[in-house]
Amino acid sequence: MINPEQTENWLNDYIEKQASLLSTLPVDQVADLITLLRETYKADKQIFVFGNGGNAANASHFATDLGKGASDALKKRFRVVSLNDNAAWVTALGNDYAYEDVFVRQLENYANEGDMILSSSVSGSSPNLMRAFEWAKEKGIATAAVVGERGGRLVELADQAVILPDGHYGRVEDMQMTIYHMLCYAFMESIPTEQEAA
């Protein structure tokens, strides 16, 4: 039986490892993502965000914060969509085509040259993410990814990537959401440019 002291030791170890990961955050890479978002916003282009599992939830959260909170602070609205949020469409695409197609098939309907896609993944090797990124690059769509230490194929396909030096799913997904919050709050709390100001 695990005693309370063992539980507290495990919790303290988890917190220490999370704090260590946070301390290694590549701020310059996150700043580059903010710049890409700003350029996409100024060009009045669309932003598509998506992921699997915990990162599907992170994508929905990010789209909410950017589409509502960040947009409220600016002169015009961000055009952002989470491709995870239409369960009927996602399951139809997965059932009728293949699970690898659930994101790229939606991009075929909506995305245009000059738009941007953003995805987070711990492994960076999910087939449905890679297929979407490959298609986007062929169409002149900017690609950005936030991944764990393995990087995977997404790092090769992404125009901009943030690589977190850890492979623990919980810690990396927590950091990915932290980065998504930073991307949104950069517009909510930082001084907007003259063109962005309300």
Secondary structure, 3 states (H helix, E strand, C coil): CCCHHHHHHHHHHHHHHHHHHHHCCCHHHHHHHHHHHHHHHHCCCEEEEECCCHHHHHHHHHHHHHHHHHHHCECCCCEEEECCCCHHHHHHHHHHCCHHHCCHHHHHHHCCCCCEEEEEECCCCCHHHHHHHHHHHHCCCEEEEEECCCCHHHHHHCCEEEECCCCCHHHHHHHHHHHHHHHHHHHHHCCCCCCCEC
